[in-house]
Amino acid sequence: MPSASVPTVEGINIYPIKSCHYISVQECQVDSMGIQHDRRFMIVYEENNRFVTQRKFASLSLLRPTVNEADNTLTLSADGQESLVLPLKQDLSKLTQRTVQLWKDKLNVYDMGDEAGAWITQFLFNHRKHDRQNNHSVDDPIGENDPVDPVRLVTLDDPKKGVYSRPAHPKLNGIHTSFSDWSPISFGFSSSLEQVNKGLLETGISKGNQIPMNRFRNNITISGTIPWEEDQWLVAKIGEVTVYIIQPIARCTVPSINQDTGEKDAWDGKGPTDYLKLRRKFADEPTEGQFCCDVVPLTSGKIRVGDKIQVLERIPEEYKQGPLPPVA
């Protein structure tokens, strides 16, 4: 399937802390763990060490981390709190190790200390009303009298050091995923988002509203393709980096949260997720709606906004899948 024009990098977002606000950049460095500074920090509950995300706390989109490599700083900012400055890279030998749970993975990580944990716990306390009003988790709602459980901020080490290990693919040695849900990098395609927004309007699911790409928290946004062309991509060169496109991403309810205000859309049901479950279900995950792609880097290098993309391989005809037809 040929592209409508030359596929091009339209935008790049990184998320220094899993589930918190994004940073838009003009270029990024890719290594064997994906995009540098992307999801290299994560919030976990102090008591049980399980990961904390926007799936329960919509307010996390209002926690704004910024990265300054020259000053070696990670700064946490939010309305109503003084900013907290932490070291971006630190002497991990001085930090306490923790074993945390991210989905099914048990990961050996490093605790960023009491000050970071207290700051984020205070943030969640300050936003508890916001989180109750904008909760979108059917399985884990927030009660009016629920306490704010203490949390910690953790970081990871280079897997080559032998502490952190999270292989990105069983047949691609040496490539690991940081704290993203699954793959080191994610792609989103503008032409496909246009089709999603068109469908949201046609079905009435969105009550006349449309959504931007940042709702899906992808890293790289690509323009210049035919809608859903990404379903057939297998290997591509993007800037200096060759990547392997693994699969479309099953979506949760986070895309129903405005990533700049932390507010839940006033839609019936689960918004974009309902539409994707109607039109974008695949045989391997027939109960999930899918959008954007999981991607694994095969080489290192830089990716820049404006870079042209070469599709080096497409999925062979005998292995092609399309979305399942909607059930009437």
C-alpha beads as a LAMMPS data file, in Angstrom:
LAMMPS data file: protein, C-alpha beads

328 atoms
327 bonds

1 atom types
1 bond types

-500.0 500.0 xlo xhi
-500.0 500.0 ylo yhi
-500.0 500.0 zlo zhi

Masses

1 110.0

Atoms # bond

1 1 1 0.000 0.000 0.000
2 1 1 1.699 3.249 -1.073
3 1 1 1.632 6.311 1.151
4 1 1 -0.374 9.380 0.219
5 1 1 2.898 11.346 0.244
6 1 1 6.238 10.875 1.986
7 1 1 5.659 9.825 5.618
8 1 1 7.164 12.495 7.870
9 1 1 7.769 13.016 11.589
10 1 1 5.186 15.594 12.592
11 1 1 5.858 15.721 16.334
12 1 1 7.810 14.125 19.187
13 1 1 6.641 13.847 22.799
14 1 1 8.500 12.376 25.739
15 1 1 7.097 11.514 29.159
16 1 1 9.867 11.630 31.777
17 1 1 7.550 10.235 34.484
18 1 1 5.103 7.511 33.532
19 1 1 1.513 8.850 33.373
20 1 1 2.522 12.483 33.968
21 1 1 2.559 15.416 31.549
22 1 1 4.426 15.336 28.260
23 1 1 7.282 17.425 26.883
24 1 1 7.247 18.275 23.169
25 1 1 10.729 18.284 21.626
26 1 1 12.178 18.911 18.185
27 1 1 14.579 15.974 18.312
28 1 1 15.337 12.981 20.485
29 1 1 18.085 10.435 20.944
30 1 1 17.123 6.776 20.675
31 1 1 19.037 3.995 22.380
32 1 1 18.417 0.368 23.302
33 1 1 15.707 1.452 25.775
34 1 1 13.838 3.698 23.366
35 1 1 13.818 7.483 23.569
36 1 1 16.185 8.905 26.156
37 1 1 14.398 10.438 29.176
38 1 1 11.103 8.827 28.195
39 1 1 9.395 7.047 31.098
40 1 1 12.634 6.560 33.009
41 1 1 10.779 7.473 36.236
42 1 1 7.605 5.970 37.682
43 1 1 5.323 6.485 40.688
44 1 1 4.542 3.450 42.865
45 1 1 2.559 2.914 46.041
46 1 1 4.832 2.863 49.065
47 1 1 3.023 -0.051 50.719
48 1 1 2.681 -2.581 47.892
49 1 1 5.112 -1.223 45.248
50 1 1 2.507 -1.377 42.465
51 1 1 2.633 1.249 39.742
52 1 1 0.382 4.337 39.819
53 1 1 -1.128 5.773 36.630
54 1 1 -3.727 8.072 35.118
55 1 1 -6.057 5.105 34.924
56 1 1 -7.011 6.064 38.481
57 1 1 -5.553 9.549 38.986
58 1 1 -6.452 11.863 36.098
59 1 1 -4.618 14.678 37.877
60 1 1 -1.254 13.147 37.020
61 1 1 -1.547 14.837 33.633
62 1 1 -1.146 18.111 35.579
63 1 1 2.164 17.046 37.148
64 1 1 4.690 18.627 34.791
65 1 1 8.227 17.240 34.767
66 1 1 10.955 19.113 32.915
67 1 1 14.397 17.827 32.004
68 1 1 17.595 19.853 31.810
69 1 1 20.544 17.744 30.708
70 1 1 23.064 20.582 31.040
71 1 1 22.141 21.136 34.706
72 1 1 21.415 17.427 35.319
73 1 1 17.981 18.260 36.741
74 1 1 14.506 16.786 36.728
75 1 1 12.056 19.423 37.973
76 1 1 8.557 18.552 39.179
77 1 1 6.020 21.386 38.892
78 1 1 2.319 21.725 39.673
79 1 1 -0.081 24.509 40.580
80 1 1 -0.284 25.042 44.324
81 1 1 3.144 23.578 45.118
82 1 1 6.686 24.845 45.007
83 1 1 8.664 23.058 42.318
84 1 1 10.956 20.239 43.377
85 1 1 14.342 19.853 41.699
86 1 1 15.863 16.378 41.600
87 1 1 18.985 15.003 39.929
88 1 1 18.237 13.685 36.462
89 1 1 21.126 11.227 36.707
90 1 1 22.340 10.265 40.141
91 1 1 24.750 8.009 41.940
92 1 1 22.498 4.974 42.158
93 1 1 24.770 3.352 44.723
94 1 1 23.446 5.923 47.212
95 1 1 19.789 5.059 46.543
96 1 1 17.727 2.254 48.063
97 1 1 16.645 -0.533 45.761
98 1 1 12.983 -1.533 45.523
99 1 1 11.249 -4.356 43.692
100 1 1 8.135 -2.950 42.032
101 1 1 5.240 -4.350 40.020
102 1 1 4.448 -3.009 36.530
103 1 1 1.668 -5.126 35.051
104 1 1 3.055 -8.677 35.239
105 1 1 6.688 -7.589 35.498
106 1 1 8.618 -7.461 38.767
107 1 1 11.385 -4.901 38.304
108 1 1 14.429 -4.011 40.384
109 1 1 14.585 -0.219 40.561
110 1 1 15.896 2.641 42.711
111 1 1 13.913 4.845 45.096
112 1 1 14.438 8.591 44.533
113 1 1 14.079 9.356 48.232
114 1 1 11.705 10.726 50.852
115 1 1 11.493 14.275 49.485
116 1 1 10.314 13.115 46.045
117 1 1 7.827 10.662 47.560
118 1 1 6.405 13.289 49.918
119 1 1 6.067 15.870 47.122
120 1 1 4.067 13.548 44.866
121 1 1 1.952 12.276 47.777
122 1 1 1.120 15.909 48.579
123 1 1 0.263 16.503 44.925
124 1 1 -2.251 13.631 44.992
125 1 1 -3.693 14.961 48.279
126 1 1 -4.098 18.431 46.758
127 1 1 -5.912 16.938 43.754
128 1 1 -8.079 14.335 45.482
129 1 1 -11.321 16.231 44.654
130 1 1 -10.232 16.584 41.034
131 1 1 -9.496 12.864 40.852
132 1 1 -12.863 11.889 42.313
133 1 1 -14.680 14.120 39.843
134 1 1 -12.671 12.872 36.875
135 1 1 -12.281 9.215 37.788
136 1 1 -12.738 6.950 34.777
137 1 1 -11.844 3.603 36.310
138 1 1 -14.863 1.331 36.649
139 1 1 -12.768 -1.287 38.457
140 1 1 -10.989 1.093 40.843
141 1 1 -13.167 4.110 41.675
142 1 1 -12.140 6.735 44.226
143 1 1 -14.464 7.030 47.216
144 1 1 -15.145 10.366 48.874
145 1 1 -13.495 9.261 52.111
146 1 1 -10.679 7.216 50.606
147 1 1 -7.282 8.170 52.061
148 1 1 -4.380 9.248 49.899
149 1 1 -1.932 6.372 50.040
150 1 1 1.754 7.398 50.248
151 1 1 3.719 6.964 47.036
152 1 1 7.362 6.841 45.970
153 1 1 9.185 7.928 42.829
154 1 1 11.496 5.305 41.353
155 1 1 14.014 5.231 38.531
156 1 1 15.981 2.560 36.681
157 1 1 19.535 1.699 35.712
158 1 1 21.026 0.657 32.413
159 1 1 20.119 -3.031 31.951
160 1 1 23.757 -3.706 31.081
161 1 1 24.550 -3.173 34.782
162 1 1 22.503 -6.275 35.663
163 1 1 19.909 -4.758 38.027
164 1 1 17.039 -3.652 35.783
165 1 1 15.786 -6.071 33.145
166 1 1 12.671 -5.814 30.980
167 1 1 13.309 -7.324 27.527
168 1 1 11.241 -5.601 24.848
169 1 1 10.970 -8.655 22.593
170 1 1 11.917 -12.310 23.155
171 1 1 13.880 -12.495 19.891
172 1 1 15.629 -9.112 20.021
173 1 1 18.489 -9.382 22.502
174 1 1 19.725 -6.309 24.322
175 1 1 16.636 -4.134 23.756
176 1 1 14.684 -3.274 26.901
177 1 1 11.556 -1.299 27.734
178 1 1 11.642 1.359 30.436
179 1 1 8.400 2.097 32.341
180 1 1 6.057 2.328 29.342
181 1 1 3.227 -0.183 29.286
182 1 1 4.824 -2.435 26.726
183 1 1 7.173 -1.262 23.974
184 1 1 10.090 1.196 24.148
185 1 1 8.528 3.589 21.575
186 1 1 5.023 4.260 20.258
187 1 1 3.930 5.750 16.937
188 1 1 0.702 7.600 16.151
189 1 1 -0.529 8.438 12.633
190 1 1 -2.348 11.696 11.890
191 1 1 -4.422 10.374 8.988
192 1 1 -5.725 7.528 11.145
193 1 1 -6.614 9.952 13.942
194 1 1 -8.646 11.928 11.409
195 1 1 -10.606 8.746 10.703
196 1 1 -11.138 8.161 14.430
197 1 1 -12.443 11.699 14.883
198 1 1 -14.701 11.312 11.864
199 1 1 -16.085 8.088 13.338
200 1 1 -16.573 9.659 16.764
201 1 1 -18.725 12.329 15.161
202 1 1 -20.639 9.943 12.889
203 1 1 -21.527 7.560 15.713
204 1 1 -22.361 10.362 18.143
205 1 1 -20.105 8.781 20.774
206 1 1 -18.184 12.010 21.336
207 1 1 -21.232 14.316 21.415
208 1 1 -19.662 16.464 18.706
209 1 1 -16.167 16.609 20.202
210 1 1 -12.875 15.657 18.570
211 1 1 -9.617 14.706 20.248
212 1 1 -5.936 15.512 19.618
213 1 1 -3.190 12.920 19.209
214 1 1 -1.727 13.597 22.655
215 1 1 -4.704 11.773 24.213
216 1 1 -2.954 8.544 23.198
217 1 1 0.367 9.512 24.802
218 1 1 2.410 8.285 21.847
219 1 1 6.023 9.340 21.299
220 1 1 6.226 9.954 17.549
221 1 1 3.413 11.407 15.443
222 1 1 3.639 10.680 11.709
223 1 1 1.913 12.505 8.854
224 1 1 1.767 11.785 5.124
225 1 1 0.261 8.296 5.195
226 1 1 -2.990 6.750 4.034
227 1 1 -5.344 6.060 6.978
228 1 1 -4.490 2.768 8.690
229 1 1 -1.466 2.194 6.475
230 1 1 0.451 1.453 9.662
231 1 1 -1.392 -1.865 9.928
232 1 1 0.914 -3.134 7.170
233 1 1 4.239 -1.601 8.256
234 1 1 6.875 -3.994 9.555
235 1 1 10.307 -2.294 9.406
236 1 1 10.971 1.401 8.818
237 1 1 13.830 3.876 8.974
238 1 1 12.898 7.061 10.781
239 1 1 15.665 9.648 10.885
240 1 1 18.832 7.768 11.834
241 1 1 16.943 4.923 13.502
242 1 1 15.653 1.641 12.088
243 1 1 12.608 0.326 13.930
244 1 1 10.459 -2.796 14.006
245 1 1 6.702 -2.154 14.211
246 1 1 5.278 -4.879 16.423
247 1 1 1.542 -4.414 16.831
248 1 1 -1.306 -1.959 17.256
249 1 1 -1.837 -0.862 20.856
250 1 1 -4.882 -1.937 22.867
251 1 1 -6.306 1.181 24.493
252 1 1 -7.567 1.776 28.021
253 1 1 -9.755 4.700 29.129
254 1 1 -6.921 7.249 29.498
255 1 1 -7.696 8.814 26.066
256 1 1 -10.922 10.109 27.633
257 1 1 -8.770 12.473 29.765
258 1 1 -7.710 15.879 28.448
259 1 1 -3.930 15.785 28.824
260 1 1 -3.659 19.535 29.403
261 1 1 -6.476 20.000 31.925
262 1 1 -6.764 16.547 33.513
263 1 1 -10.534 16.632 32.943
264 1 1 -12.653 13.719 31.769
265 1 1 -14.739 14.186 28.645
266 1 1 -18.464 14.549 29.219
267 1 1 -19.246 11.649 26.890
268 1 1 -21.411 8.641 27.394
269 1 1 -19.456 5.477 28.171
270 1 1 -15.688 5.476 27.694
271 1 1 -15.409 7.805 24.720
272 1 1 -12.617 6.896 22.286
273 1 1 -12.319 3.410 23.757
274 1 1 -15.950 2.634 22.899
275 1 1 -15.396 3.707 19.309
276 1 1 -12.156 1.755 18.924
277 1 1 -13.810 -1.366 20.306
278 1 1 -16.456 -0.944 17.629
279 1 1 -14.160 -0.357 14.626
280 1 1 -10.605 -1.338 15.593
281 1 1 -10.647 -4.825 17.124
282 1 1 -8.191 -7.479 15.927
283 1 1 -8.314 -11.271 16.134
284 1 1 -5.420 -11.511 18.620
285 1 1 -7.218 -9.243 21.136
286 1 1 -10.884 -9.409 20.129
287 1 1 -12.176 -7.582 23.211
288 1 1 -9.884 -4.544 22.868
289 1 1 -9.964 -1.451 20.677
290 1 1 -6.584 -0.544 19.206
291 1 1 -4.866 2.632 18.035
292 1 1 -1.202 3.683 17.578
293 1 1 1.639 1.140 17.294
294 1 1 4.149 -0.514 19.596
295 1 1 7.641 -0.064 18.168
296 1 1 11.070 -1.489 19.021
297 1 1 14.302 0.277 17.943
298 1 1 16.769 -1.912 16.070
299 1 1 19.501 0.765 15.947
300 1 1 20.426 3.928 17.861
301 1 1 20.519 7.501 16.634
302 1 1 18.540 10.725 16.432
303 1 1 14.993 11.343 15.277
304 1 1 13.976 14.901 14.410
305 1 1 10.713 16.637 13.586
306 1 1 10.595 16.840 9.782
307 1 1 12.533 13.608 9.202
308 1 1 11.289 11.575 6.260
309 1 1 10.444 7.923 6.841
310 1 1 11.344 4.978 4.630
311 1 1 9.190 1.886 4.901
312 1 1 11.742 -0.885 4.432
313 1 1 9.435 -3.880 4.832
314 1 1 5.691 -4.423 4.896
315 1 1 3.883 -7.385 6.402
316 1 1 3.788 -10.253 3.862
317 1 1 0.406 -10.804 2.262
318 1 1 -0.189 -14.146 3.972
319 1 1 0.248 -12.578 7.433
320 1 1 -1.786 -9.408 6.955
321 1 1 -4.602 -8.743 9.400
322 1 1 -7.371 -6.231 9.294
323 1 1 -9.737 -5.139 12.053
324 1 1 -12.669 -7.425 12.768
325 1 1 -16.007 -6.299 11.324
326 1 1 -18.291 -4.476 13.776
327 1 1 -20.935 -6.629 15.392
328 1 1 -24.362 -5.393 14.374

Bonds

1 1 1 2
2 1 2 3
3 1 3 4
4 1 4 5
5 1 5 6
6 1 6 7
7 1 7 8
8 1 8 9
9 1 9 10
10 1 10 11
11 1 11 12
12 1 12 13
13 1 13 14
14 1 14 15
15 1 15 16
16 1 16 17
17 1 17 18
18 1 18 19
19 1 19 20
20 1 20 21
21 1 21 22
22 1 22 23
23 1 23 24
24 1 24 25
25 1 25 26
26 1 26 27
27 1 27 28
28 1 28 29
29 1 29 30
30 1 30 31
31 1 31 32
32 1 32 33
33 1 33 34
34 1 34 35
35 1 35 36
36 1 36 37
37 1 37 38
38 1 38 39
39 1 39 40
40 1 40 41
41 1 41 42
42 1 42 43
43 1 43 44
44 1 44 45
45 1 45 46
46 1 46 47
47 1 47 48
48 1 48 49
49 1 49 50
50 1 50 51
51 1 51 52
52 1 52 53
53 1 53 54
54 1 54 55
55 1 55 56
56 1 56 57
57 1 57 58
58 1 58 59
59 1 59 60
60 1 60 61
61 1 61 62
62 1 62 63
63 1 63 64
64 1 64 65
65 1 65 66
66 1 66 67
67 1 67 68
68 1 68 69
69 1 69 70
70 1 70 71
71 1 71 72
72 1 72 73
73 1 73 74
74 1 74 75
75 1 75 76
76 1 76 77
77 1 77 78
78 1 78 79
79 1 79 80
80 1 80 81
81 1 81 82
82 1 82 83
83 1 83 84
84 1 84 85
85 1 85 86
86 1 86 87
87 1 87 88
88 1 88 89
89 1 89 90
90 1 90 91
91 1 91 92
92 1 92 93
93 1 93 94
94 1 94 95
95 1 95 96
96 1 96 97
97 1 97 98
98 1 98 99
99 1 99 100
100 1 100 101
101 1 101 102
102 1 102 103
103 1 103 104
104 1 104 105
105 1 105 106
106 1 106 107
107 1 107 108
108 1 108 109
109 1 109 110
110 1 110 111
111 1 111 112
112 1 112 113
113 1 113 114
114 1 114 115
115 1 115 116
116 1 116 117
117 1 117 118
118 1 118 119
119 1 119 120
120 1 120 121
121 1 121 122
122 1 122 123
123 1 123 124
124 1 124 125
125 1 125 126
126 1 126 127
127 1 127 128
128 1 128 129
129 1 129 130
130 1 130 131
131 1 131 132
132 1 132 133
133 1 133 134
134 1 134 135
135 1 135 136
136 1 136 137
137 1 137 138
138 1 138 139
139 1 139 140
140 1 140 141
141 1 141 142
142 1 142 143
143 1 143 144
144 1 144 145
145 1 145 146
146 1 146 147
147 1 147 148
148 1 148 149
149 1 149 150
150 1 150 151
151 1 151 152
152 1 152 153
153 1 153 154
154 1 154 155
155 1 155 156
156 1 156 157
157 1 157 158
158 1 158 159
159 1 159 160
160 1 160 161
161 1 161 162
162 1 162 163
163 1 163 164
164 1 164 165
165 1 165 166
166 1 166 167
167 1 167 168
168 1 168 169
169 1 169 170
170 1 170 171
171 1 171 172
172 1 172 173
173 1 173 174
174 1 174 175
175 1 175 176
176 1 176 177
177 1 177 178
178 1 178 179
179 1 179 180
180 1 180 181
181 1 181 182
182 1 182 183
183 1 183 184
184 1 184 185
185 1 185 186
186 1 186 187
187 1 187 188
188 1 188 189
189 1 189 190
190 1 190 191
191 1 191 192
192 1 192 193
193 1 193 194
194 1 194 195
195 1 195 196
196 1 196 197
197 1 197 198
198 1 198 199
199 1 199 200
200 1 200 201
201 1 201 202
202 1 202 203
203 1 203 204
204 1 204 205
205 1 205 206
206 1 206 207
207 1 207 208
208 1 208 209
209 1 209 210
210 1 210 211
211 1 211 212
212 1 212 213
213 1 213 214
214 1 214 215
215 1 215 216
216 1 216 217
217 1 217 218
218 1 218 219
219 1 219 220
220 1 220 221
221 1 221 222
222 1 222 223
223 1 223 224
224 1 224 225
225 1 225 226
226 1 226 227
227 1 227 228
228 1 228 229
229 1 229 230
230 1 230 231
231 1 231 232
232 1 232 233
233 1 233 234
234 1 234 235
235 1 235 236
236 1 236 237
237 1 237 238
238 1 238 239
239 1 239 240
240 1 240 241
241 1 241 242
242 1 242 243
243 1 243 244
244 1 244 245
245 1 245 246
246 1 246 247
247 1 247 248
248 1 248 249
249 1 249 250
250 1 250 251
251 1 251 252
252 1 252 253
253 1 253 254
254 1 254 255
255 1 255 256
256 1 256 257
257 1 257 258
258 1 258 259
259 1 259 260
260 1 260 261
261 1 261 262
262 1 262 263
263 1 263 264
264 1 264 265
265 1 265 266
266 1 266 267
267 1 267 268
268 1 268 269
269 1 269 270
270 1 270 271
271 1 271 272
272 1 272 273
273 1 273 274
274 1 274 275
275 1 275 276
276 1 276 277
277 1 277 278
278 1 278 279
279 1 279 280
280 1 280 281
281 1 281 282
282 1 282 283
283 1 283 284
284 1 284 285
285 1 285 286
286 1 286 287
287 1 287 288
288 1 288 289
289 1 289 290
290 1 290 291
291 1 291 292
292 1 292 293
293 1 293 294
294 1 294 295
295 1 295 296
296 1 296 297
297 1 297 298
298 1 298 299
299 1 299 300
300 1 300 301
301 1 301 302
302 1 302 303
303 1 303 304
304 1 304 305
305 1 305 306
306 1 306 307
307 1 307 308
308 1 308 309
309 1 309 310
310 1 310 311
311 1 311 312
312 1 312 313
313 1 313 314
314 1 314 315
315 1 315 316
316 1 316 317
317 1 317 318
318 1 318 319
319 1 319 320
320 1 320 321
321 1 321 322
322 1 322 323
323 1 323 324
324 1 324 325
325 1 325 326
326 1 326 327
327 1 327 328
